[in-house]
Amino acid sequence: MVRRTGNRFSANAMSAISTRGRMCFMVSTESLFARAVCGFLARIVGHV
């Protein structure tokens, strides 16, 4: 038996694939606003 609280849980995911086939992704429990998308894109630029 698994006890649950009944509270709902959500997660949001963003992903991108580079021209060389490298996959980048980010999972967040916060809402996806422009600030989160810009942060994701900045992380991708930092890794390329």
mmCIF entry with sequence, helices, sheets and N, C-alpha, C, O atoms, coordinates in Angstrom:
data_MODEL
# 
_entry.id   MODEL 
# 
_entity.id                         1 
_entity.type                       polymer 
_entity.pdbx_number_of_molecules   1 
# 
_entity_poly.entity_id                      1 
_entity_poly.type                           'polypeptide(L)' 
_entity_poly.nstd_linkage                   no 
_entity_poly.nstd_monomer                   no 
_entity_poly.pdbx_seq_one_letter_code       MVRRTGNRFSANAMSAISTRGRMCFMVSTESLFARAVCGFLARIVGHV 
_entity_poly.pdbx_seq_one_letter_code_can   MVRRTGNRFSANAMSAISTRGRMCFMVSTESLFARAVCGFLARIVGHV 
_entity_poly.pdbx_strand_id                 A 
# 
loop_
_entity_poly_seq.entity_id 
_entity_poly_seq.num 
_entity_poly_seq.mon_id 
_entity_poly_seq.hetero 
1 1  MET n 
1 2  VAL n 
1 3  ARG n 
1 4  ARG n 
1 5  THR n 
1 6  GLY n 
1 7  ASN n 
1 8  ARG n 
1 9  PHE n 
1 10 SER n 
1 11 ALA n 
1 12 ASN n 
1 13 ALA n 
1 14 MET n 
1 15 SER n 
1 16 ALA n 
1 17 ILE n 
1 18 SER n 
1 19 THR n 
1 20 ARG n 
1 21 GLY n 
1 22 ARG n 
1 23 MET n 
1 24 CYS n 
1 25 PHE n 
1 26 MET n 
1 27 VAL n 
1 28 SER n 
1 29 THR n 
1 30 GLU n 
1 31 SER n 
1 32 LEU n 
1 33 PHE n 
1 34 ALA n 
1 35 ARG n 
1 36 ALA n 
1 37 VAL n 
1 38 CYS n 
1 39 GLY n 
1 40 PHE n 
1 41 LEU n 
1 42 ALA n 
1 43 ARG n 
1 44 ILE n 
1 45 VAL n 
1 46 GLY n 
1 47 HIS n 
1 48 VAL n 
# 
_struct_asym.id          A 
_struct_asym.entity_id   1 
# 
_struct_conf.conf_type_id            HELX_P 
_struct_conf.id                      HELX_P1 
_struct_conf.pdbx_PDB_helix_id       AA1 
_struct_conf.beg_label_comp_id       ALA 
_struct_conf.beg_label_asym_id       A 
_struct_conf.beg_label_seq_id        34 
_struct_conf.pdbx_beg_PDB_ins_code   ? 
_struct_conf.end_label_comp_id       HIS 
_struct_conf.end_label_asym_id       A 
_struct_conf.end_label_seq_id        47 
_struct_conf.pdbx_end_PDB_ins_code   ? 
_struct_conf.beg_auth_comp_id        ALA 
_struct_conf.beg_auth_asym_id        A 
_struct_conf.beg_auth_seq_id         34 
_struct_conf.end_auth_comp_id        HIS 
_struct_conf.end_auth_asym_id        A 
_struct_conf.end_auth_seq_id         47 
_struct_conf.pdbx_PDB_helix_class    1 
_struct_conf.details                 ? 
_struct_conf.pdbx_PDB_helix_length   14 
# 
_struct_conf_type.id          HELX_P 
_struct_conf_type.criteria    ? 
_struct_conf_type.reference   ? 
# 
_struct_sheet.id               AA1 
_struct_sheet.type             ? 
_struct_sheet.number_strands   2 
_struct_sheet.details          ? 
# 
_struct_sheet_order.sheet_id     AA1 
_struct_sheet_order.range_id_1   1 
_struct_sheet_order.range_id_2   2 
_struct_sheet_order.offset       ? 
_struct_sheet_order.sense        anti-parallel 
# 
loop_
_struct_sheet_range.sheet_id 
_struct_sheet_range.id 
_struct_sheet_range.beg_label_comp_id 
_struct_sheet_range.beg_label_asym_id 
_struct_sheet_range.beg_label_seq_id 
_struct_sheet_range.pdbx_beg_PDB_ins_code 
_struct_sheet_range.end_label_comp_id 
_struct_sheet_range.end_label_asym_id 
_struct_sheet_range.end_label_seq_id 
_struct_sheet_range.pdbx_end_PDB_ins_code 
_struct_sheet_range.beg_auth_comp_id 
_struct_sheet_range.beg_auth_asym_id 
_struct_sheet_range.beg_auth_seq_id 
_struct_sheet_range.end_auth_comp_id 
_struct_sheet_range.end_auth_asym_id 
_struct_sheet_range.end_auth_seq_id 
AA1 1 ASN A 12 ? ILE A 17 ? ASN A 12 ILE A 17 
AA1 2 MET A 23 ? SER A 28 ? MET A 23 SER A 28 
# 
loop_
_atom_site.group_PDB 
_atom_site.id 
_atom_site.type_symbol 
_atom_site.label_atom_id 
_atom_site.label_alt_id 
_atom_site.label_comp_id 
_atom_site.label_asym_id 
_atom_site.label_entity_id 
_atom_site.label_seq_id 
_atom_site.pdbx_PDB_ins_code 
_atom_site.Cartn_x 
_atom_site.Cartn_y 
_atom_site.Cartn_z 
_atom_site.occupancy 
_atom_site.B_iso_or_equiv 
_atom_site.pdbx_formal_charge 
_atom_site.auth_seq_id 
_atom_site.auth_comp_id 
_atom_site.auth_asym_id 
_atom_site.auth_atom_id 
_atom_site.pdbx_PDB_model_num 
ATOM 1   N N  . MET A 1 1  ? 0.838  -1.161 0.000   1.00 0.00 ? 1  MET A N  1 
ATOM 2   C CA . MET A 1 1  ? 0.000  0.000  0.000   1.00 0.00 ? 1  MET A CA 1 
ATOM 3   C C  . MET A 1 1  ? 0.893  1.237  0.000   1.00 0.00 ? 1  MET A C  1 
ATOM 4   O O  . MET A 1 1  ? 1.868  1.318  0.747   1.00 0.00 ? 1  MET A O  1 
ATOM 5   N N  . VAL A 1 2  ? 0.547  2.177  -0.835  1.00 0.00 ? 2  VAL A N  1 
ATOM 6   C CA . VAL A 1 2  ? 1.288  3.433  -0.920  1.00 0.00 ? 2  VAL A CA 1 
ATOM 7   C C  . VAL A 1 2  ? 0.370  4.548  -0.465  1.00 0.00 ? 2  VAL A C  1 
ATOM 8   O O  . VAL A 1 2  ? -0.708 4.740  -1.027  1.00 0.00 ? 2  VAL A O  1 
ATOM 9   N N  . ARG A 1 3  ? 0.786  5.272  0.534   1.00 0.00 ? 3  ARG A N  1 
ATOM 10  C CA . ARG A 1 3  ? -0.016 6.391  1.017   1.00 0.00 ? 3  ARG A CA 1 
ATOM 11  C C  . ARG A 1 3  ? 0.332  7.644  0.219   1.00 0.00 ? 3  ARG A C  1 
ATOM 12  O O  . ARG A 1 3  ? 1.502  7.905  -0.063  1.00 0.00 ? 3  ARG A O  1 
ATOM 13  N N  . ARG A 1 4  ? -0.664 8.395  -0.131  1.00 0.00 ? 4  ARG A N  1 
ATOM 14  C CA . ARG A 1 4  ? -0.464 9.626  -0.899  1.00 0.00 ? 4  ARG A CA 1 
ATOM 15  C C  . ARG A 1 4  ? -1.167 10.767 -0.200  1.00 0.00 ? 4  ARG A C  1 
ATOM 16  O O  . ARG A 1 4  ? -2.144 10.567 0.522   1.00 0.00 ? 4  ARG A O  1 
ATOM 17  N N  . THR A 1 5  ? -0.658 11.968 -0.424  1.00 0.00 ? 5  THR A N  1 
ATOM 18  C CA . THR A 1 5  ? -1.267 13.147 0.186   1.00 0.00 ? 5  THR A CA 1 
ATOM 19  C C  . THR A 1 5  ? -2.449 13.651 -0.619  1.00 0.00 ? 5  THR A C  1 
ATOM 20  O O  . THR A 1 5  ? -3.301 14.358 -0.081  1.00 0.00 ? 5  THR A O  1 
ATOM 21  N N  . GLY A 1 6  ? -2.518 13.310 -1.875  1.00 0.00 ? 6  GLY A N  1 
ATOM 22  C CA . GLY A 1 6  ? -3.585 13.812 -2.727  1.00 0.00 ? 6  GLY A CA 1 
ATOM 23  C C  . GLY A 1 6  ? -3.251 15.143 -3.375  1.00 0.00 ? 6  GLY A C  1 
ATOM 24  O O  . GLY A 1 6  ? -4.014 15.642 -4.202  1.00 0.00 ? 6  GLY A O  1 
ATOM 25  N N  . ASN A 1 7  ? -2.114 15.722 -3.006  1.00 0.00 ? 7  ASN A N  1 
ATOM 26  C CA . ASN A 1 7  ? -1.690 16.984 -3.618  1.00 0.00 ? 7  ASN A CA 1 
ATOM 27  C C  . ASN A 1 7  ? -1.220 16.725 -5.043  1.00 0.00 ? 7  ASN A C  1 
ATOM 28  O O  . ASN A 1 7  ? -0.573 15.718 -5.331  1.00 0.00 ? 7  ASN A O  1 
ATOM 29  N N  . ARG A 1 8  ? -1.556 17.640 -5.908  1.00 0.00 ? 8  ARG A N  1 
ATOM 30  C CA . ARG A 1 8  ? -1.131 17.508 -7.298  1.00 0.00 ? 8  ARG A CA 1 
ATOM 31  C C  . ARG A 1 8  ? 0.301  18.010 -7.450  1.00 0.00 ? 8  ARG A C  1 
ATOM 32  O O  . ARG A 1 8  ? 0.749  18.888 -6.712  1.00 0.00 ? 8  ARG A O  1 
ATOM 33  N N  . PHE A 1 9  ? 0.998  17.446 -8.405  1.00 0.00 ? 9  PHE A N  1 
ATOM 34  C CA . PHE A 1 9  ? 2.379  17.822 -8.669  1.00 0.00 ? 9  PHE A CA 1 
ATOM 35  C C  . PHE A 1 9  ? 2.531  17.986 -10.171 1.00 0.00 ? 9  PHE A C  1 
ATOM 36  O O  . PHE A 1 9  ? 2.023  17.174 -10.944 1.00 0.00 ? 9  PHE A O  1 
ATOM 37  N N  . SER A 1 10 ? 3.219  19.019 -10.578 1.00 0.00 ? 10 SER A N  1 
ATOM 38  C CA . SER A 1 10 ? 3.459  19.192 -12.013 1.00 0.00 ? 10 SER A CA 1 
ATOM 39  C C  . SER A 1 10 ? 4.917  19.544 -12.247 1.00 0.00 ? 10 SER A C  1 
ATOM 40  O O  . SER A 1 10 ? 5.597  20.096 -11.382 1.00 0.00 ? 10 SER A O  1 
ATOM 41  N N  . ALA A 1 11 ? 5.370  19.211 -13.434 1.00 0.00 ? 11 ALA A N  1 
ATOM 42  C CA . ALA A 1 11 ? 6.728  19.540 -13.846 1.00 0.00 ? 11 ALA A CA 1 
ATOM 43  C C  . ALA A 1 11 ? 6.674  19.989 -15.299 1.00 0.00 ? 11 ALA A C  1 
ATOM 44  O O  . ALA A 1 11 ? 5.857  19.506 -16.084 1.00 0.00 ? 11 ALA A O  1 
ATOM 45  N N  . ASN A 1 12 ? 7.543  20.905 -15.636 1.00 0.00 ? 12 ASN A N  1 
ATOM 46  C CA . ASN A 1 12 ? 7.642  21.418 -17.001 1.00 0.00 ? 12 ASN A CA 1 
ATOM 47  C C  . ASN A 1 12 ? 9.015  21.064 -17.553 1.00 0.00 ? 12 ASN A C  1 
ATOM 48  O O  . ASN A 1 12 ? 10.004 21.049 -16.820 1.00 0.00 ? 12 ASN A O  1 
ATOM 49  N N  . ALA A 1 13 ? 9.069  20.785 -18.833 1.00 0.00 ? 13 ALA A N  1 
ATOM 50  C CA . ALA A 1 13 ? 10.330 20.407 -19.457 1.00 0.00 ? 13 ALA A CA 1 
ATOM 51  C C  . ALA A 1 13 ? 10.547 21.201 -20.738 1.00 0.00 ? 13 ALA A C  1 
ATOM 52  O O  . ALA A 1 13 ? 9.609  21.471 -21.488 1.00 0.00 ? 13 ALA A O  1 
ATOM 53  N N  . MET A 1 14 ? 11.798 21.566 -20.970 1.00 0.00 ? 14 MET A N  1 
ATOM 54  C CA . MET A 1 14 ? 12.210 22.210 -22.220 1.00 0.00 ? 14 MET A CA 1 
ATOM 55  C C  . MET A 1 14 ? 13.368 21.398 -22.771 1.00 0.00 ? 14 MET A C  1 
ATOM 56  O O  . MET A 1 14 ? 14.199 20.899 -22.012 1.00 0.00 ? 14 MET A O  1 
ATOM 57  N N  . SER A 1 15 ? 13.423 21.266 -24.078 1.00 0.00 ? 15 SER A N  1 
ATOM 58  C CA . SER A 1 15 ? 14.537 20.535 -24.678 1.00 0.00 ? 15 SER A CA 1 
ATOM 59  C C  . SER A 1 15 ? 14.897 21.149 -26.020 1.00 0.00 ? 15 SER A C  1 
ATOM 60  O O  . SER A 1 15 ? 14.096 21.834 -26.658 1.00 0.00 ? 15 SER A O  1 
ATOM 61  N N  . ALA A 1 16 ? 16.128 20.878 -26.423 1.00 0.00 ? 16 ALA A N  1 
ATOM 62  C CA . ALA A 1 16 ? 16.631 21.358 -27.708 1.00 0.00 ? 16 ALA A CA 1 
ATOM 63  C C  . ALA A 1 16 ? 17.672 20.366 -28.208 1.00 0.00 ? 16 ALA A C  1 
ATOM 64  O O  . ALA A 1 16 ? 18.369 19.730 -27.417 1.00 0.00 ? 16 ALA A O  1 
ATOM 65  N N  . ILE A 1 17 ? 17.768 20.241 -29.514 1.00 0.00 ? 17 ILE A N  1 
ATOM 66  C CA . ILE A 1 17 ? 18.768 19.363 -30.132 1.00 0.00 ? 17 ILE A CA 1 
ATOM 67  C C  . ILE A 1 17 ? 19.653 20.213 -31.026 1.00 0.00 ? 17 ILE A C  1 
ATOM 68  O O  . ILE A 1 17 ? 19.162 20.950 -31.881 1.00 0.00 ? 17 ILE A O  1 
ATOM 69  N N  . SER A 1 18 ? 20.964 20.107 -30.823 1.00 0.00 ? 18 SER A N  1 
ATOM 70  C CA . SER A 1 18 ? 21.899 20.902 -31.615 1.00 0.00 ? 18 SER A CA 1 
ATOM 71  C C  . SER A 1 18 ? 22.058 20.307 -33.008 1.00 0.00 ? 18 SER A C  1 
ATOM 72  O O  . SER A 1 18 ? 21.577 19.209 -33.287 1.00 0.00 ? 18 SER A O  1 
ATOM 73  N N  . THR A 1 19 ? 22.735 21.043 -33.871 1.00 0.00 ? 19 THR A N  1 
ATOM 74  C CA . THR A 1 19 ? 22.978 20.556 -35.231 1.00 0.00 ? 19 THR A CA 1 
ATOM 75  C C  . THR A 1 19 ? 23.904 19.345 -35.246 1.00 0.00 ? 19 THR A C  1 
ATOM 76  O O  . THR A 1 19 ? 23.942 18.609 -36.232 1.00 0.00 ? 19 THR A O  1 
ATOM 77  N N  . ARG A 1 20 ? 24.652 19.133 -34.164 1.00 0.00 ? 20 ARG A N  1 
ATOM 78  C CA . ARG A 1 20 ? 25.531 17.966 -34.063 1.00 0.00 ? 20 ARG A CA 1 
ATOM 79  C C  . ARG A 1 20 ? 24.863 16.793 -33.360 1.00 0.00 ? 20 ARG A C  1 
ATOM 80  O O  . ARG A 1 20 ? 25.490 15.755 -33.144 1.00 0.00 ? 20 ARG A O  1 
ATOM 81  N N  . GLY A 1 21 ? 23.589 16.956 -33.002 1.00 0.00 ? 21 GLY A N  1 
ATOM 82  C CA . GLY A 1 21 ? 22.846 15.866 -32.397 1.00 0.00 ? 21 GLY A CA 1 
ATOM 83  C C  . GLY A 1 21 ? 22.890 15.824 -30.882 1.00 0.00 ? 21 GLY A C  1 
ATOM 84  O O  . GLY A 1 21 ? 22.400 14.869 -30.279 1.00 0.00 ? 21 GLY A O  1 
ATOM 85  N N  . ARG A 1 22 ? 23.463 16.830 -30.259 1.00 0.00 ? 22 ARG A N  1 
ATOM 86  C CA . ARG A 1 22 ? 23.523 16.870 -28.801 1.00 0.00 ? 22 ARG A CA 1 
ATOM 87  C C  . ARG A 1 22 ? 22.185 17.366 -28.252 1.00 0.00 ? 22 ARG A C  1 
ATOM 88  O O  . ARG A 1 22 ? 21.637 18.359 -28.730 1.00 0.00 ? 22 ARG A O  1 
ATOM 89  N N  . MET A 1 23 ? 21.674 16.671 -27.256 1.00 0.00 ? 23 MET A N  1 
ATOM 90  C CA . MET A 1 23 ? 20.393 17.054 -26.670 1.00 0.00 ? 23 MET A CA 1 
ATOM 91  C C  . MET A 1 23 ? 20.623 17.770 -25.348 1.00 0.00 ? 23 MET A C  1 
ATOM 92  O O  . MET A 1 23 ? 21.396 17.311 -24.507 1.00 0.00 ? 23 MET A O  1 
ATOM 93  N N  . CYS A 1 24 ? 19.951 18.889 -25.175 1.00 0.00 ? 24 CYS A N  1 
ATOM 94  C CA . CYS A 1 24 ? 19.972 19.639 -23.922 1.00 0.00 ? 24 CYS A CA 1 
ATOM 95  C C  . CYS A 1 24 ? 18.550 19.699 -23.403 1.00 0.00 ? 24 CYS A C  1 
ATOM 96  O O  . CYS A 1 24 ? 17.606 19.876 -24.173 1.00 0.00 ? 24 CYS A O  1 
ATOM 97  N N  . PHE A 1 25 ? 18.399 19.553 -22.101 1.00 0.00 ? 25 PHE A N  1 
ATOM 98  C CA . PHE A 1 25 ? 17.060 19.632 -21.549 1.00 0.00 ? 25 PHE A CA 1 
ATOM 99  C C  . PHE A 1 25 ? 17.097 20.237 -20.151 1.00 0.00 ? 25 PHE A C  1 
ATOM 100 O O  . PHE A 1 25 ? 18.138 20.268 -19.494 1.00 0.00 ? 25 PHE A O  1 
ATOM 101 N N  . MET A 1 26 ? 15.944 20.713 -19.716 1.00 0.00 ? 26 MET A N  1 
ATOM 102 C CA . MET A 1 26 ? 15.803 21.273 -18.378 1.00 0.00 ? 26 MET A CA 1 
ATOM 103 C C  . MET A 1 26 ? 14.410 20.934 -17.875 1.00 0.00 ? 26 MET A C  1 
ATOM 104 O O  . MET A 1 26 ? 13.426 21.118 -18.592 1.00 0.00 ? 26 MET A O  1 
ATOM 105 N N  . VAL A 1 27 ? 14.322 20.443 -16.656 1.00 0.00 ? 27 VAL A N  1 
ATOM 106 C CA . VAL A 1 27 ? 13.050 20.132 -16.022 1.00 0.00 ? 27 VAL A CA 1 
ATOM 107 C C  . VAL A 1 27 ? 12.899 21.060 -14.836 1.00 0.00 ? 27 VAL A C  1 
ATOM 108 O O  . VAL A 1 27 ? 13.834 21.252 -14.058 1.00 0.00 ? 27 VAL A O  1 
ATOM 109 N N  . SER A 1 28 ? 11.711 21.634 -14.702 1.00 0.00 ? 28 SER A N  1 
ATOM 110 C CA . SER A 1 28 ? 11.469 22.608 -13.642 1.00 0.00 ? 28 SER A CA 1 
ATOM 111 C C  . SER A 1 28 ? 10.087 22.391 -13.051 1.00 0.00 ? 28 SER A C  1 
ATOM 112 O O  . SER A 1 28 ? 9.156  21.995 -13.753 1.00 0.00 ? 28 SER A O  1 
ATOM 113 N N  . THR A 1 29 ? 9.959  22.653 -11.761 1.00 0.00 ? 29 THR A N  1 
ATOM 114 C CA . THR A 1 29 ? 8.655  22.579 -11.117 1.00 0.00 ? 29 THR A CA 1 
ATOM 115 C C  . THR A 1 29 ? 7.972  23.940 -11.094 1.00 0.00 ? 29 THR A C  1 
ATOM 116 O O  . THR A 1 29 ? 6.813  24.050 -10.694 1.00 0.00 ? 29 THR A O  1 
ATOM 117 N N  . GLU A 1 30 ? 8.683  24.970 -11.522 1.00 0.00 ? 30 GLU A N  1 
ATOM 118 C CA . GLU A 1 30 ? 8.111  26.311 -11.570 1.00 0.00 ? 30 GLU A CA 1 
ATOM 119 C C  . GLU A 1 30 ? 7.440  26.544 -12.918 1.00 0.00 ? 30 GLU A C  1 
ATOM 120 O O  . GLU A 1 30 ? 7.685  25.804 -13.870 1.00 0.00 ? 30 GLU A O  1 
ATOM 121 N N  . SER A 1 31 ? 6.607  27.555 -13.002 1.00 0.00 ? 31 SER A N  1 
ATOM 122 C CA . SER A 1 31 ? 5.954  27.907 -14.257 1.00 0.00 ? 31 SER A CA 1 
ATOM 123 C C  . SER A 1 31 ? 6.983  28.398 -15.267 1.00 0.00 ? 31 SER A C  1 
ATOM 124 O O  . SER A 1 31 ? 7.987  29.005 -14.895 1.00 0.00 ? 31 SER A O  1 
ATOM 125 N N  . LEU A 1 32 ? 6.732  28.137 -16.529 1.00 0.00 ? 32 LEU A N  1 
ATOM 126 C CA . LEU A 1 32 ? 7.662  28.536 -17.583 1.00 0.00 ? 32 LEU A CA 1 
ATOM 127 C C  . LEU A 1 32 ? 7.313  29.941 -18.064 1.00 0.00 ? 32 LEU A C  1 
ATOM 128 O O  . LEU A 1 32 ? 6.418  30.129 -18.889 1.00 0.00 ? 32 LEU A O  1 
ATOM 129 N N  . PHE A 1 33 ? 8.016  30.892 -17.547 1.00 0.00 ? 33 PHE A N  1 
ATOM 130 C CA . PHE A 1 33 ? 7.875  32.270 -17.983 1.00 0.00 ? 33 PHE A CA 1 
ATOM 131 C C  . PHE A 1 33 ? 9.073  32.618 -18.853 1.00 0.00 ? 33 PHE A C  1 
ATOM 132 O O  . PHE A 1 33 ? 9.982  31.806 -19.023 1.00 0.00 ? 33 PHE A O  1 
ATOM 133 N N  . ALA A 1 34 ? 9.071  33.819 -19.397 1.00 0.00 ? 34 ALA A N  1 
ATOM 134 C CA . ALA A 1 34 ? 10.153 34.259 -20.284 1.00 0.00 ? 34 ALA A CA 1 
ATOM 135 C C  . ALA A 1 34 ? 11.504 34.165 -19.587 1.00 0.00 ? 34 ALA A C  1 
ATOM 136 O O  . ALA A 1 34 ? 12.506 33.836 -20.221 1.00 0.00 ? 34 ALA A O  1 
ATOM 137 N N  . ARG A 1 35 ? 11.539 34.450 -18.293 1.00 0.00 ? 35 ARG A N  1 
ATOM 138 C CA . ARG A 1 35 ? 12.806 34.407 -17.549 1.00 0.00 ? 35 ARG A CA 1 
ATOM 139 C C  . ARG A 1 35 ? 13.387 32.989 -17.555 1.00 0.00 ? 35 ARG A C  1 
ATOM 140 O O  . ARG A 1 35 ? 14.595 32.815 -17.713 1.00 0.00 ? 35 ARG A O  1 
ATOM 141 N N  . ALA A 1 36 ? 12.536 31.983 -17.384 1.00 0.00 ? 36 ALA A N  1 
ATOM 142 C CA . ALA A 1 36 ? 13.008 30.591 -17.387 1.00 0.00 ? 36 ALA A CA 1 
ATOM 143 C C  . ALA A 1 36 ? 13.492 30.178 -18.774 1.00 0.00 ? 36 ALA A C  1 
ATOM 144 O O  . ALA A 1 36 ? 14.502 29.485 -18.896 1.00 0.00 ? 36 ALA A O  1 
ATOM 145 N N  . VAL A 1 37 ? 12.786 30.595 -19.810 1.00 0.00 ? 37 VAL A N  1 
ATOM 146 C CA . VAL A 1 37 ? 13.190 30.257 -21.180 1.00 0.00 ? 37 VAL A CA 1 
ATOM 147 C C  . VAL A 1 37 ? 14.519 30.932 -21.514 1.00 0.00 ? 37 VAL A C  1 
ATOM 148 O O  . VAL A 1 37 ? 15.395 30.307 -22.111 1.00 0.00 ? 37 VAL A O  1 
ATOM 149 N N  . CYS A 1 38 ? 14.675 32.195 -21.137 1.00 0.00 ? 38 CYS A N  1 
ATOM 150 C CA . CYS A 1 38 ? 15.944 32.901 -21.385 1.00 0.00 ? 38 CYS A CA 1 
ATOM 151 C C  . CYS A 1 38 ? 17.084 32.245 -20.618 1.00 0.00 ? 38 CYS A C  1 
ATOM 152 O O  . CYS A 1 38 ? 18.197 32.145 -21.136 1.00 0.00 ? 38 CYS A O  1 
ATOM 153 N N  . GLY A 1 39 ? 16.831 31.802 -19.410 1.00 0.00 ? 39 GLY A N  1 
ATOM 154 C CA . GLY A 1 39 ? 17.849 31.085 -18.644 1.00 0.00 ? 39 GLY A CA 1 
ATOM 155 C C  . GLY A 1 39 ? 18.253 29.779 -19.312 1.00 0.00 ? 39 GLY A C  1 
ATOM 156 O O  . GLY A 1 39 ? 19.434 29.432 -19.336 1.00 0.00 ? 39 GLY A O  1 
ATOM 157 N N  . PHE A 1 40 ? 17.289 29.059 -19.849 1.00 0.00 ? 40 PHE A N  1 
ATOM 158 C CA . PHE A 1 40 ? 17.565 27.812 -20.566 1.00 0.00 ? 40 PHE A CA 1 
ATOM 159 C C  . PHE A 1 40 ? 18.414 28.078 -21.799 1.00 0.00 ? 40 PHE A C  1 
ATOM 160 O O  . PHE A 1 40 ? 19.381 27.361 -22.056 1.00 0.00 ? 40 PHE A O  1 
ATOM 161 N N  . LEU A 1 41 ? 18.061 29.098 -22.556 1.00 0.00 ? 41 LEU A N  1 
ATOM 162 C CA . LEU A 1 41 ? 18.832 29.440 -23.753 1.00 0.00 ? 41 LEU A CA 1 
ATOM 163 C C  . LEU A 1 41 ? 20.252 29.894 -23.400 1.00 0.00 ? 41 LEU A C  1 
ATOM 164 O O  . LEU A 1 41 ? 21.199 29.586 -24.122 1.00 0.00 ? 41 LEU A O  1 
ATOM 165 N N  . ALA A 1 42 ? 20.398 30.618 -22.300 1.00 0.00 ? 42 ALA A N  1 
ATOM 166 C CA . ALA A 1 42 ? 21.743 31.039 -21.859 1.00 0.00 ? 42 ALA A CA 1 
ATOM 167 C C  . ALA A 1 42 ? 22.586 29.826 -21.482 1.00 0.00 ? 42 ALA A C  1 
ATOM 168 O O  . ALA A 1 42 ? 23.787 29.809 -21.751 1.00 0.00 ? 42 ALA A O  1 
ATOM 169 N N  . ARG A 1 43 ? 21.985 28.815 -20.867 1.00 0.00 ? 43 ARG A N  1 
ATOM 170 C CA . ARG A 1 43 ? 22.721 27.595 -20.526 1.00 0.00 ? 43 ARG A CA 1 
ATOM 171 C C  . ARG A 1 43 ? 23.185 26.874 -21.785 1.00 0.00 ? 43 ARG A C  1 
ATOM 172 O O  . ARG A 1 43 ? 24.303 26.361 -21.841 1.00 0.00 ? 43 ARG A O  1 
ATOM 173 N N  . ILE A 1 44 ? 22.313 26.840 -22.798 1.00 0.00 ? 44 ILE A N  1 
ATOM 174 C CA . ILE A 1 44 ? 22.690 26.176 -24.050 1.00 0.00 ? 44 ILE A CA 1 
ATOM 175 C C  . ILE A 1 44 ? 23.860 26.905 -24.704 1.00 0.00 ? 44 ILE A C  1 
ATOM 176 O O  . ILE A 1 44 ? 24.813 26.268 -25.153 1.00 0.00 ? 44 ILE A O  1 
ATOM 177 N N  . VAL A 1 45 ? 23.797 28.217 -24.760 1.00 0.00 ? 45 VAL A N  1 
ATOM 178 C CA . VAL A 1 45 ? 24.879 29.003 -25.370 1.00 0.00 ? 45 VAL A CA 1 
ATOM 179 C C  . VAL A 1 45 ? 26.177 28.772 -24.605 1.00 0.00 ? 45 VAL A C  1 
ATOM 180 O O  . VAL A 1 45 ? 27.245 28.702 -25.214 1.00 0.00 ? 45 VAL A O  1 
ATOM 181 N N  . GLY A 1 46 ? 26.103 28.656 -23.297 1.00 0.00 ? 46 GLY A N  1 
ATOM 182 C CA . GLY A 1 46 ? 27.294 28.420 -22.491 1.00 0.00 ? 46 GLY A CA 1 
ATOM 183 C C  . GLY A 1 46 ? 27.940 27.075 -22.741 1.00 0.00 ? 46 GLY A C  1 
ATOM 184 O O  . GLY A 1 46 ? 29.144 26.926 -22.531 1.00 0.00 ? 46 GLY A O  1 
ATOM 185 N N  . HIS A 1 47 ? 27.173 26.093 -23.183 1.00 0.00 ? 47 HIS A N  1 
ATOM 186 C CA . HIS A 1 47 ? 27.709 24.747 -23.422 1.00 0.00 ? 47 HIS A CA 1 
ATOM 187 C C  . HIS A 1 47 ? 28.198 24.550 -24.846 1.00 0.00 ? 47 HIS A C  1 
ATOM 188 O O  . HIS A 1 47 ? 28.903 23.582 -25.129 1.00 0.00 ? 47 HIS A O  1 
ATOM 189 N N  . VAL A 1 48 ? 27.838 25.446 -25.739 1.00 0.00 ? 48 VAL A N  1 
ATOM 190 C CA . VAL A 1 48 ? 28.209 25.261 -27.152 1.00 0.00 ? 48 VAL A CA 1 
ATOM 191 C C  . VAL A 1 48 ? 29.560 25.856 -27.428 1.00 0.00 ? 48 VAL A C  1 
ATOM 192 O O  . VAL A 1 48 ? 30.040 25.798 -28.560 1.00 0.00 ? 48 VAL A O  1 
# 
